[in-house]
Amino acid sequence: MMGFSWKLFYVFGILLWGFSQRWRTVESNGGSFSCGFPAIYNFGDSNSDTGGISAAMSEILSPNGETFFGHPAGRACDGRLIIDFIAENLKLPYLSAYLDSVGTNFRHGANFATGGSSIRPPGYSPFNLWVQISQFIQFKARTTSLYNQLTLNRRNPLTISNLPRPAEFSQALYTIDIGQNDLAHGFQYTTVKQVLASIPDIIGQLPQAIHTLYNEGARFFWVHNTGPIGCLPVSVLYEISKPWNLDKNGCVRLQNEVAVEFNRQLKDMISQLRAQLPFARFTYVDVYSAKYTLVSDAKNLGKHV
């Protein structure tokens, strides 16, 4: 895993850039500089899964979680994820996984991400993006109904305290961090050429998903592009005996080129959505550049890669 100090630096660099876009938007509308998001609803894969796949499929064990939580915390990493830093920055609690039945609190949002998830099936997880969207729609309808019922009857105040406020669904931040497994699954079972050809269809699934969330009241979207998949250890492992396939930093060159093309099309799609949904606000976050910088300058930025 990456060293804590420089990971923290770059994560907050991403956050500050993203929120600066949001602040400029708010300022242009004559409002406050404060983001003021009361909740976060997250959709994605293991890059932002805070316990979903661990609760639903196979428990994530130690040494995961050891550097921050001191014990496994449902995350497939040694500490916090970017979504955790976003919550901290907004002064919100860490997101409970929608699929976790123990100790959850959805007052300030929910996390529908699960490790292995992809935008479209098939993939490594049954919880693709459309399943996650369906879960959110059901979650919103059921919690709204329960909240209104309990408020009307003035019963079980402790139960109400764990529920989202219906009016806050339209004020929340909707974060999307998914797509890496669509590429990874393609690399494993097809050719690079076929993966490239599949990108328009993969990206094409996202507008409908975002329109669906928009129709449910979502207005503020934070979208991560995909990281340099060719730098993942599992990617390098299969190509390390073929140095001609690696770039100067030891990453699988063709896989990263595919990721760059994926991100180009994703960014174009976000631009189109800005025109289609003028009352929505989108922040496109260049995770690829941040992560590739970590890899390319790892010796100066930390002890571990």
C-alpha positions as protocol buffer text, in pm:
chain_id: "A"
residue {
  index: 1
  type: MET
  ca { x: 0 y: 0 z: 0 }
}
residue {
  index: 2
  type: MET
  ca { x: 109 y: 360 z: -52 }
}
residue {
  index: 3
  type: GLY
  ca { x: 275 y: 557 z: 227 }
}
residue {
  index: 4
  type: PHE
  ca { x: 38 y: 762 z: 437 }
}
residue {
  index: 5
  type: SER
  ca { x: 194 y: 1109 z: 416 }
}
residue {
  index: 6
  type: TRP
  ca { x: 213 y: 1148 z: 40 }
}
residue {
  index: 7
  type: LYS
  ca { x: -113 y: 965 z: -19 }
}
residue {
  index: 8
  type: LEU
  ca { x: -282 y: 1216 z: 211 }
}
residue {
  index: 9
  type: PHE
  ca { x: -119 y: 1505 z: 25 }
}
residue {
  index: 10
  type: TYR
  ca { x: -245 y: 1397 z: -315 }
}
residue {
  index: 11
  type: VAL
  ca { x: -587 y: 1295 z: -193 }
}
residue {
  index: 12
  type: PHE
  ca { x: -644 y: 1638 z: -46 }
}
residue {
  index: 13
  type: GLY
  ca { x: -505 y: 1792 z: -364 }
}
residue {
  index: 14
  type: ILE
  ca { x: -782 y: 1616 z: -554 }
}
residue {
  index: 15
  type: LEU
  ca { x: -1040 y: 1726 z: -299 }
}
residue {
  index: 16
  type: LEU
  ca { x: -936 y: 2090 z: -300 }
}
residue {
  index: 17
  type: TRP
  ca { x: -943 y: 2102 z: -680 }
}
residue {
  index: 18
  type: GLY
  ca { x: -1286 y: 1946 z: -692 }
}
residue {
  index: 19
  type: PHE
  ca { x: -1438 y: 2162 z: -425 }
}
residue {
  index: 20
  type: SER
  ca { x: -1287 y: 2474 z: -584 }
}
residue {
  index: 21
  type: GLN
  ca { x: -1506 y: 2397 z: -888 }
}
residue {
  index: 22
  type: ARG
  ca { x: -1807 y: 2365 z: -662 }
}
residue {
  index: 23
  type: TRP
  ca { x: -1723 y: 2688 z: -479 }
}
residue {
  index: 24
  type: ARG
  ca { x: -1691 y: 2879 z: -804 }
}
residue {
  index: 25
  type: THR
  ca { x: -2031 y: 2750 z: -912 }
}
residue {
  index: 26
  type: VAL
  ca { x: -2192 y: 2854 z: -585 }
}
residue {
  index: 27
  type: GLU
  ca { x: -2024 y: 3195 z: -599 }
}
residue {
  index: 28
  type: SER
  ca { x: -2148 y: 3256 z: -953 }
}
residue {
  index: 29
  type: ASN
  ca { x: -2503 y: 3193 z: -832 }
}
residue {
  index: 30
  type: GLY
  ca { x: -2464 y: 3450 z: -555 }
}
residue {
  index: 31
  type: GLY
  ca { x: -2469 y: 3193 z: -276 }
}
residue {
  index: 32
  type: SER
  ca { x: -2240 y: 3093 z: 5 }
}
residue {
  index: 33
  type: PHE
  ca { x: -1886 y: 2961 z: -30 }
}
residue {
  index: 34
  type: SER
  ca { x: -1974 y: 2670 z: 196 }
}
residue {
  index: 35
  type: CYS
  ca { x: -2051 y: 2340 z: 25 }
}
residue {
  index: 36
  type: GLY
  ca { x: -2295 y: 2242 z: 297 }
}
residue {
  index: 37
  type: PHE
  ca { x: -2368 y: 1895 z: 165 }
}
residue {
  index: 38
  type: PRO
  ca { x: -2575 y: 1718 z: 435 }
}
residue {
  index: 39
  type: ALA
  ca { x: -2516 y: 1369 z: 295 }
}
residue {
  index: 40
  type: ILE
  ca { x: -2318 y: 1160 z: 46 }
}
residue {
  index: 41
  type: TYR
  ca { x: -2449 y: 879 z: -171 }
}
residue {
  index: 42
  type: ASN
  ca { x: -2170 y: 679 z: -330 }
}
residue {
  index: 43
  type: PHE
  ca { x: -2168 y: 431 z: -619 }
}
residue {
  index: 44
  type: GLY
  ca { x: -1862 y: 235 z: -723 }
}
residue {
  index: 45
  type: ASP
  ca { x: -1619 y: -52 z: -675 }
}
residue {
  index: 46
  type: SER
  ca { x: -1343 y: -139 z: -426 }
}
residue {
  index: 47
  type: ASN
  ca { x: -1189 y: 206 z: -470 }
}
residue {
  index: 48
  type: SER
  ca { x: -1477 y: 340 z: -259 }
}
residue {
  index: 49
  type: ASP
  ca { x: -1634 y: 33 z: -94 }
}
residue {
  index: 50
  type: THR
  ca { x: -1656 y: 89 z: 284 }
}
residue {
  index: 51
  type: GLY
  ca { x: -1789 y: -255 z: 369 }
}
residue {
  index: 52
  type: GLY
  ca { x: -2044 y: -369 z: 113 }
}
residue {
  index: 53
  type: ILE
  ca { x: -1870 y: -668 z: -41 }
}
residue {
  index: 54
  type: SER
  ca { x: -1726 y: -767 z: 297 }
}
residue {
  index: 55
  type: ALA
  ca { x: -2077 y: -783 z: 444 }
}
residue {
  index: 56
  type: ALA
  ca { x: -2246 y: -946 z: 146 }
}
residue {
  index: 57
  type: MET
  ca { x: -1994 y: -1195 z: 14 }
}
residue {
  index: 58
  type: SER
  ca { x: -1662 y: -1261 z: 186 }
}
residue {
  index: 59
  type: GLU
  ca { x: -1529 y: -1080 z: 491 }
}
residue {
  index: 60
  type: ILE
  ca { x: -1226 y: -860 z: 433 }
}
residue {
  index: 61
  type: LEU
  ca { x: -970 y: -967 z: 694 }
}
residue {
  index: 62
  type: SER
  ca { x: -650 y: -823 z: 838 }
}
residue {
  index: 63
  type: PRO
  ca { x: -403 y: -675 z: 763 }
}
residue {
  index: 64
  type: ASN
  ca { x: -661 y: -456 z: 588 }
}
residue {
  index: 65
  type: GLY
  ca { x: -741 y: -152 z: 800 }
}
residue {
  index: 66
  type: GLU
  ca { x: -435 y: -178 z: 1020 }
}
residue {
  index: 67
  type: THR
  ca { x: -279 y: 164 z: 962 }
}
residue {
  index: 68
  type: PHE
  ca { x: -579 y: 378 z: 1056 }
}
residue {
  index: 69
  type: PHE
  ca { x: -868 y: 182 z: 1204 }
}
residue {
  index: 70
  type: GLY
  ca { x: -641 y: -69 z: 1376 }
}
residue {
  index: 71
  type: HIS
  ca { x: -861 y: -355 z: 1254 }
}
residue {
  index: 72
  type: PRO
  ca { x: -1042 y: -464 z: 934 }
}
residue {
  index: 73
  type: ALA
  ca { x: -1303 y: -202 z: 846 }
}
residue {
  index: 74
  type: GLY
  ca { x: -1463 y: -339 z: 530 }
}
residue {
  index: 75
  type: ARG
  ca { x: -1216 y: -160 z: 304 }
}
residue {
  index: 76
  type: ALA
  ca { x: -976 y: -345 z: 77 }
}
residue {
  index: 77
  type: CYS
  ca { x: -681 y: -132 z: 185 }
}
residue {
  index: 78
  type: ASP
  ca { x: -467 y: -60 z: 490 }
}
residue {
  index: 79
  type: GLY
  ca { x: -650 y: 258 z: 592 }
}
residue {
  index: 80
  type: ARG
  ca { x: -893 y: 510 z: 451 }
}
residue {
  index: 81
  type: LEU
  ca { x: -1026 y: 554 z: 98 }
}
residue {
  index: 82
  type: ILE
  ca { x: -1077 y: 878 z: -94 }
}
residue {
  index: 83
  type: ILE
  ca { x: -1448 y: 862 z: -5 }
}
residue {
  index: 84
  type: ASP
  ca { x: -1346 y: 867 z: 364 }
}
residue {
  index: 85
  type: PHE
  ca { x: -1142 y: 1182 z: 310 }
}
residue {
  index: 86
  type: ILE
  ca { x: -1435 y: 1343 z: 128 }
}
residue {
  index: 87
  type: ALA
  ca { x: -1660 y: 1268 z: 426 }
}
residue {
  index: 88
  type: GLU
  ca { x: -1402 y: 1409 z: 666 }
}
residue {
  index: 89
  type: ASN
  ca { x: -1364 y: 1722 z: 456 }
}
residue {
  index: 90
  type: LEU
  ca { x: -1741 y: 1775 z: 464 }
}
residue {
  index: 91
  type: LYS
  ca { x: -1742 y: 1704 z: 840 }
}
residue {
  index: 92
  type: LEU
  ca { x: -1968 y: 1404 z: 788 }
}
residue {
  index: 93
  type: PRO
  ca { x: -1933 y: 1055 z: 938 }
}
residue {
  index: 94
  type: TYR
  ca { x: -1784 y: 775 z: 732 }
}
residue {
  index: 95
  type: LEU
  ca { x: -2043 y: 619 z: 504 }
}
residue {
  index: 96
  type: SER
  ca { x: -2215 y: 300 z: 613 }
}
residue {
  index: 97
  type: ALA
  ca { x: -2241 y: 32 z: 347 }
}
residue {
  index: 98
  type: TYR
  ca { x: -2596 y: -23 z: 224 }
}
residue {
  index: 99
  type: LEU
  ca { x: -2543 y: -400 z: 236 }
}
residue {
  index: 100
  type: ASP
  ca { x: -2417 y: -402 z: 594 }
}
residue {
  index: 101
  type: SER
  ca { x: -2685 y: -500 z: 845 }
}
residue {
  index: 102
  type: VAL
  ca { x: -2489 y: -433 z: 1166 }
}
residue {
  index: 103
  type: GLY
  ca { x: -2406 y: -95 z: 1320 }
}
residue {
  index: 104
  type: THR
  ca { x: -2514 y: 113 z: 1022 }
}
residue {
  index: 105
  type: ASN
  ca { x: -2626 y: 475 z: 1030 }
}
residue {
  index: 106
  type: PHE
  ca { x: -2772 y: 632 z: 718 }
}
residue {
  index: 107
  type: ARG
  ca { x: -2846 y: 977 z: 860 }
}
residue {
  index: 108
  type: HIS
  ca { x: -2584 y: 1140 z: 636 }
}
residue {
  index: 109
  type: GLY
  ca { x: -2588 y: 908 z: 336 }
}
residue {
  index: 110
  type: ALA
  ca { x: -2516 y: 554 z: 226 }
}
residue {
  index: 111
  type: ASN
  ca { x: -2254 y: 369 z: 26 }
}
residue {
  index: 112
  type: PHE
  ca { x: -2375 y: 138 z: -251 }
}
residue {
  index: 113
  type: ALA
  ca { x: -2025 y: 59 z: -383 }
}
residue {
  index: 114
  type: THR
  ca { x: -1899 y: -298 z: -365 }
}
residue {
  index: 115
  type: GLY
  ca { x: -1561 y: -443 z: -448 }
}
residue {
  index: 116
  type: GLY
  ca { x: -1540 y: -593 z: -796 }
}
residue {
  index: 117
  type: SER
  ca { x: -1836 y: -396 z: -931 }
}
residue {
  index: 118
  type: SER
  ca { x: -1849 y: -275 z: -1290 }
}
residue {
  index: 119
  type: ILE
  ca { x: -2065 y: -37 z: -1489 }
}
residue {
  index: 120
  type: ARG
  ca { x: -2216 y: -316 z: -1694 }
}
residue {
  index: 121
  type: PRO
  ca { x: -2240 y: -694 z: -1649 }
}
residue {
  index: 122
  type: PRO
  ca { x: -2072 y: -934 z: -1662 }
}
residue {
  index: 123
  type: GLY
  ca { x: -1805 y: -855 z: -1409 }
}
residue {
  index: 124
  type: TYR
  ca { x: -1646 y: -970 z: -1088 }
}
residue {
  index: 125
  type: SER
  ca { x: -1944 y: -874 z: -870 }
}
residue {
  index: 126
  type: PRO
  ca { x: -2320 y: -918 z: -905 }
}
residue {
  index: 127
  type: PHE
  ca { x: -2365 y: -559 z: -782 }
}
residue {
  index: 128
  type: ASN
  ca { x: -2304 y: -367 z: -1104 }
}
residue {
  index: 129
  type: LEU
  ca { x: -2391 y: 2 z: -1133 }
}
residue {
  index: 130
  type: TRP
  ca { x: -2751 y: -64 z: -1234 }
}
residue {
  index: 131
  type: VAL
  ca { x: -2805 y: -288 z: -932 }
}
residue {
  index: 132
  type: GLN
  ca { x: -2660 y: -11 z: -713 }
}
residue {
  index: 133
  type: ILE
  ca { x: -2892 y: 247 z: -870 }
}
residue {
  index: 134
  type: SER
  ca { x: -3187 y: 14 z: -810 }
}
residue {
  index: 135
  type: GLN
  ca { x: -3080 y: -28 z: -448 }
}
residue {
  index: 136
  type: PHE
  ca { x: -3064 y: 350 z: -406 }
}
residue {
  index: 137
  type: ILE
  ca { x: -3414 y: 401 z: -549 }
}
residue {
  index: 138
  type: GLN
  ca { x: -3552 y: 141 z: -310 }
}
residue {
  index: 139
  type: PHE
  ca { x: -3351 y: 286 z: -21 }
}
residue {
  index: 140
  type: LYS
  ca { x: -3482 y: 637 z: -88 }
}
residue {
  index: 141
  type: ALA
  ca { x: -3845 y: 523 z: -116 }
}
residue {
  index: 142
  type: ARG
  ca { x: -3839 y: 303 z: 194 }
}
residue {
  index: 143
  type: THR
  ca { x: -3648 y: 541 z: 421 }
}
residue {
  index: 144
  type: THR
  ca { x: -3867 y: 834 z: 314 }
}
residue {
  index: 145
  type: SER
  ca { x: -4181 y: 636 z: 388 }
}
residue {
  index: 146
  type: LEU
  ca { x: -4048 y: 516 z: 722 }
}
residue {
  index: 147
  type: TYR
  ca { x: -3927 y: 861 z: 823 }
}
residue {
  index: 148
  type: ASN
  ca { x: -4264 y: 1020 z: 743 }
}
residue {
  index: 149
  type: GLN
  ca { x: -4448 y: 742 z: 926 }
}
residue {
  index: 150
  type: LEU
  ca { x: -4234 y: 766 z: 1239 }
}
residue {
  index: 151
  type: THR
  ca { x: -4246 y: 1145 z: 1237 }
}
residue {
  index: 152
  type: LEU
  ca { x: -4623 y: 1141 z: 1210 }
}
residue {
  index: 153
  type: ASN
  ca { x: -4659 y: 890 z: 1492 }
}
residue {
  index: 154
  type: ARG
  ca { x: -4383 y: 1054 z: 1699 }
}
residue {
  index: 155
  type: ARG
  ca { x: -4243 y: 715 z: 1790 }
}
residue {
  index: 156
  type: ASN
  ca { x: -3896 y: 563 z: 1810 }
}
residue {
  index: 157
  type: PRO
  ca { x: -3688 y: 884 z: 1799 }
}
residue {
  index: 158
  type: LEU
  ca { x: -3367 y: 678 z: 1804 }
}
residue {
  index: 159
  type: THR
  ca { x: -3477 y: 502 z: 1486 }
}
residue {
  index: 160
  type: ILE
  ca { x: -3549 y: 835 z: 1318 }
}
residue {
  index: 161
  type: SER
  ca { x: -3202 y: 958 z: 1412 }
}
residue {
  index: 162
  type: ASN
  ca { x: -3045 y: 692 z: 1187 }
}
residue {
  index: 163
  type: LEU
  ca { x: -3257 y: 778 z: 881 }
}
residue {
  index: 164
  type: PRO
  ca { x: -3182 y: 1031 z: 606 }
}
residue {
  index: 165
  type: ARG
  ca { x: -3401 y: 1338 z: 590 }
}
residue {
  index: 166
  type: PRO
  ca { x: -3621 y: 1320 z: 278 }
}
residue {
  index: 167
  type: ALA
  ca { x: -3559 y: 1683 z: 187 }
}
residue {
  index: 168
  type: GLU
  ca { x: -3183 y: 1627 z: 186 }
}
residue {
  index: 169
  type: PHE
  ca { x: -3172 y: 1383 z: -105 }
}
residue {
  index: 170
  type: SER
  ca { x: -3174 y: 1681 z: -345 }
}
residue {
  index: 171
  type: GLN
  ca { x: -2903 y: 1858 z: -142 }
}
residue {
  index: 172
  type: ALA
  ca { x: -2664 y: 1563 z: -112 }
}
residue {
  index: 173
  type: LEU
  ca { x: -2341 y: 1494 z: -299 }
}
residue {
  index: 174
  type: TYR
  ca { x: -2359 y: 1195 z: -537 }
}
residue {
  index: 175
  type: THR
  ca { x: -2018 y: 1038 z: -594 }
}
residue {
  index: 176
  type: ILE
  ca { x: -1940 y: 788 z: -870 }
}
residue {
  index: 177
  type: ASP
  ca { x: -1615 y: 592 z: -885 }
}
residue {
  index: 178
  type: ILE
  ca { x: -1653 y: 295 z: -1118 }
}
residue {
  index: 179
  type: GLY
  ca { x: -1526 y: 158 z: -1450 }
}
residue {
  index: 180
  type: GLN
  ca { x: -1191 y: 3 z: -1360 }
}
residue {
  index: 181
  type: ASN
  ca { x: -1336 y: -348 z: -1342 }
}
residue {
  index: 182
  type: ASP
  ca { x: -1501 y: -314 z: -1683 }
}
residue {
  index: 183
  type: LEU
  ca { x: -1152 y: -269 z: -1826 }
}
residue {
  index: 184
  type: ALA
  ca { x: -992 y: -533 z: -1603 }
}
residue {
  index: 185
  type: HIS
  ca { x: -1254 y: -793 z: -1693 }
}
residue {
  index: 186
  type: GLY
  ca { x: -1204 y: -713 z: -2060 }
}
residue {
  index: 187
  type: PHE
  ca { x: -826 y: -746 z: -2037 }
}
residue {
  index: 188
  type: GLN
  ca { x: -866 y: -1083 z: -1866 }
}
residue {
  index: 189
  type: TYR
  ca { x: -1112 y: -1238 z: -2108 }
}
residue {
  index: 190
  type: THR
  ca { x: -1070 y: -1049 z: -2438 }
}
residue {
  index: 191
  type: THR
  ca { x: -804 y: -859 z: -2630 }
}
residue {
  index: 192
  type: VAL
  ca { x: -687 y: -500 z: -2591 }
}
residue {
  index: 193
  type: LYS
  ca { x: -848 y: -419 z: -2926 }
}
residue {
  index: 194
  type: GLN
  ca { x: -1181 y: -557 z: -2804 }
}
residue {
  index: 195
  type: VAL
  ca { x: -1158 y: -362 z: -2479 }
}
residue {
  index: 196
  type: LEU
  ca { x: -1101 y: -41 z: -2673 }
}
residue {
  index: 197
  type: ALA
  ca { x: -1401 y: -119 z: -2893 }
}
residue {
  index: 198
  type: SER
  ca { x: -1618 y: -177 z: -2584 }
}
residue {
  index: 199
  type: ILE
  ca { x: -1550 y: 163 z: -2425 }
}
residue {
  index: 200
  type: PRO
  ca { x: -1831 y: 356 z: -2603 }
}
residue {
  index: 201
  type: ASP
  ca { x: -2086 y: 103 z: -2479 }
}
residue {
  index: 202
  type: ILE
  ca { x: -1946 y: 109 z: -2124 }
}
residue {
  index: 203
  type: ILE
  ca { x: -1944 y: 490 z: -2111 }
}
residue {
  index: 204
  type: GLY
  ca { x: -2283 y: 493 z: -2277 }
}
residue {
  index: 205
  type: GLN
  ca { x: -2436 y: 329 z: -1970 }
}
residue {
  index: 206
  type: LEU
  ca { x: -2347 y: 623 z: -1744 }
}
residue {
  index: 207
  type: PRO
  ca { x: -2575 y: 898 z: -1883 }
}
residue {
  index: 208
  type: GLN
  ca { x: -2884 y: 687 z: -1826 }
}
residue {
  index: 209
  type: ALA
  ca { x: -2769 y: 606 z: -1473 }
}
residue {
  index: 210
  type: ILE
  ca { x: -2706 y: 973 z: -1396 }
}
residue {
  index: 211
  type: HIS
  ca { x: -3038 y: 1076 z: -1554 }
}
residue {
  index: 212
  type: THR
  ca { x: -3208 y: 819 z: -1329 }
}
residue {
  index: 213
  type: LEU
  ca { x: -3043 y: 970 z: -1021 }
}
residue {
  index: 214
  type: TYR
  ca { x: -3133 y: 1318 z: -1145 }
}
residue {
  index: 215
  type: ASN
  ca { x: -3498 y: 1215 z: -1174 }
}
residue {
  index: 216
  type: GLU
  ca { x: -3475 y: 1099 z: -812 }
}
residue {
  index: 217
  type: GLY
  ca { x: -3366 y: 1448 z: -710 }
}
residue {
  index: 218
  type: ALA
  ca { x: -2985 y: 1429 z: -736 }
}
residue {
  index: 219
  type: ARG
  ca { x: -2824 y: 1756 z: -845 }
}
residue {
  index: 220
  type: PHE
  ca { x: -2459 y: 1748 z: -734 }
}
residue {
  index: 221
  type: PHE
  ca { x: -2237 y: 1487 z: -899 }
}
residue {
  index: 222
  type: TRP
  ca { x: -1870 y: 1409 z: -826 }
}
residue {
  index: 223
  type: VAL
  ca { x: -1730 y: 1169 z: -1088 }
}
residue {
  index: 224
  type: HIS
  ca { x: -1388 y: 1002 z: -1072 }
}
residue {
  index: 225
  type: ASN
  ca { x: -1215 y: 892 z: -1387 }
}
residue {
  index: 226
  type: THR
  ca { x: -1042 y: 555 z: -1382 }
}
residue {
  index: 227
  type: GLY
  ca { x: -688 y: 513 z: -1254 }
}
residue {
  index: 228
  type: PRO
  ca { x: -378 y: 376 z: -1432 }
}
residue {
  index: 229
  type: ILE
  ca { x: -489 y: 15 z: -1432 }
}
residue {
  index: 230
  type: GLY
  ca { x: -163 y: -90 z: -1594 }
}
residue {
  index: 231
  type: CYS
  ca { x: 20 y: 7 z: -1275 }
}
residue {
  index: 232
  type: LEU
  ca { x: -173 y: -233 z: -1053 }
}
residue {
  index: 233
  type: PRO
  ca { x: 48 y: -515 z: -921 }
}
residue {
  index: 234
  type: VAL
  ca { x: -187 y: -776 z: -1063 }
}
residue {
  index: 235
  type: SER
  ca { x: -148 y: -619 z: -1408 }
}
residue {
  index: 236
  type: VAL
  ca { x: 230 y: -592 z: -1389 }
}
residue {
  index: 237
  type: LEU
  ca { x: 263 y: -948 z: -1256 }
}
residue {
  index: 238
  type: TYR
  ca { x: 150 y: -1102 z: -1586 }
}
residue {
  index: 239
  type: GLU
  ca { x: 371 y: -877 z: -1798 }
}
residue {
  index: 240
  type: ILE
  ca { x: 690 y: -851 z: -1590 }
}
residue {
  index: 241
  type: SER
  ca { x: 858 y: -1116 z: -1805 }
}
residue {
  index: 242
  type: LYS
  ca { x: 788 y: -896 z: -2111 }
}
residue {
  index: 243
  type: PRO
  ca { x: 969 y: -570 z: -2035 }
}
residue {
  index: 244
  type: TRP
  ca { x: 890 y: -436 z: -2382 }
}
residue {
  index: 245
  type: ASN
  ca { x: 525 y: -414 z: -2272 }
}
residue {
  index: 246
  type: LEU
  ca { x: 610 y: -190 z: -1975 }
}
residue {
  index: 247
  type: ASP
  ca { x: 661 y: 186 z: -1968 }
}
residue {
  index: 248
  type: LYS
  ca { x: 950 y: 364 z: -1796 }
}
residue {
  index: 249
  type: ASN
  ca { x: 774 y: 336 z: -1460 }
}
residue {
  index: 250
  type: GLY
  ca { x: 711 y: -38 z: -1489 }
}
residue {
  index: 251
  type: CYS
  ca { x: 343 y: -11 z: -1577 }
}
residue {
  index: 252
  type: VAL
  ca { x: 170 y: -202 z: -1856 }
}
residue {
  index: 253
  type: ARG
  ca { x: 173 y: 54 z: -2134 }
}
residue {
  index: 254
  type: LEU
  ca { x: -120 y: -66 z: -2346 }
}
residue {
  index: 255
  type: GLN
  ca { x: -351 y: -102 z: -2047 }
}
residue {
  index: 256
  type: ASN
  ca { x: -282 y: 254 z: -1938 }
}
residue {
  index: 257
  type: GLU
  ca { x: -339 y: 378 z: -2291 }
}
residue {
  index: 258
  type: VAL
  ca { x: -681 y: 215 z: -2282 }
}
residue {
  index: 259
  type: ALA
  ca { x: -751 y: 381 z: -1946 }
}
residue {
  index: 260
  type: VAL
  ca { x: -656 y: 720 z: -2094 }
}
residue {
  index: 261
  type: GLU
  ca { x: -899 y: 665 z: -2382 }
}
residue {
  index: 262
  type: PHE
  ca { x: -1169 y: 558 z: -2136 }
}
residue {
  index: 263
  type: ASN
  ca { x: -1117 y: 881 z: -1944 }
}
residue {
  index: 264
  type: ARG
  ca { x: -1124 y: 1093 z: -2259 }
}
residue {
  index: 265
  type: GLN
  ca { x: -1465 y: 955 z: -2349 }
}
residue {
  index: 266
  type: LEU
  ca { x: -1584 y: 985 z: -1989 }
}
residue {
  index: 267
  type: LYS
  ca { x: -1488 y: 1353 z: -1978 }
}
residue {
  index: 268
  type: ASP
  ca { x: -1667 y: 1417 z: -2307 }
}
residue {
  index: 269
  type: MET
  ca { x: -1976 y: 1245 z: -2166 }
}
residue {
  index: 270
  type: ILE
  ca { x: -1969 y: 1468 z: -1856 }
}
residue {
  index: 271
  type: SER
  ca { x: -1954 y: 1775 z: -2082 }
}
residue {
  index: 272
  type: GLN
  ca { x: -2261 y: 1652 z: -2266 }
}
residue {
  index: 273
  type: LEU
  ca { x: -2444 y: 1593 z: -1939 }
}
residue {
  index: 274
  type: ARG
  ca { x: -2371 y: 1950 z: -1829 }
}
residue {
  index: 275
  type: ALA
  ca { x: -2559 y: 2068 z: -2137 }
}
residue {
  index: 276
  type: GLN
  ca { x: -2843 y: 1817 z: -2093 }
}
residue {
  index: 277
  type: LEU
  ca { x: -2892 y: 1881 z: -1721 }
}
residue {
  index: 278
  type: PRO
  ca { x: -2834 y: 2255 z: -1668 }
}
residue {
  index: 279
  type: PHE
  ca { x: -2967 y: 2244 z: -1311 }
}
residue {
  index: 280
  type: ALA
  ca { x: -2712 y: 1978 z: -1212 }
}
residue {
  index: 281
  type: ARG
  ca { x: -2350 y: 2044 z: -1113 }
}
residue {
  index: 282
  type: PHE
  ca { x: -2071 y: 1807 z: -1216 }
}
residue {
  index: 283
  type: THR
  ca { x: -1715 y: 1779 z: -1088 }
}
residue {
  index: 284
  type: TYR
  ca { x: -1490 y: 1556 z: -1298 }
}
residue {
  index: 285
  type: VAL
  ca { x: -1192 y: 1435 z: -1090 }
}
residue {
  index: 286
  type: ASP
  ca { x: -869 y: 1330 z: -1263 }
}
residue {
  index: 287
  type: VAL
  ca { x: -773 y: 1039 z: -1040 }
}
residue {
  index: 288
  type: TYR
  ca { x: -557 y: 893 z: -1318 }
}
residue {
  index: 289
  type: SER
  ca { x: -305 y: 1178 z: -1310 }
}
residue {
  index: 290
  type: ALA
  ca { x: -285 y: 1183 z: -931 }
}
residue {
  index: 291
  type: LYS
  ca { x: -224 y: 808 z: -905 }
}
residue {
  index: 292
  type: TYR
  ca { x: 21 y: 795 z: -1193 }
}
residue {
  index: 293
  type: THR
  ca { x: 221 y: 1075 z: -1031 }
}
residue {
  index: 294
  type: LEU
  ca { x: 240 y: 868 z: -715 }
}
residue {
  index: 295
  type: VAL
  ca { x: 378 y: 574 z: -911 }
}
residue {
  index: 296
  type: SER
  ca { x: 621 y: 774 z: -1122 }
}
residue {
  index: 297
  type: ASP
  ca { x: 765 y: 964 z: -825 }
}
residue {
  index: 298
  type: ALA
  ca { x: 722 y: 698 z: -558 }
}
residue {
  index: 299
  type: LYS
  ca { x: 1083 y: 716 z: -437 }
}
residue {
  index: 300
  type: ASN
  ca { x: 1043 y: 1081 z: -340 }
}
residue {
  index: 301
  type: LEU
  ca { x: 686 y: 1061 z: -216 }
}
residue {
  index: 302
  type: GLY
  ca { x: 695 y: 766 z: 20 }
}
residue {
  index: 303
  type: LYS
  ca { x: 857 y: 447 z: 139 }
}
residue {
  index: 304
  type: HIS
  ca { x: 611 y: 195 z: 3 }
}
residue {
  index: 305
  type: VAL
  ca { x: 440 y: 131 z: -328 }
}
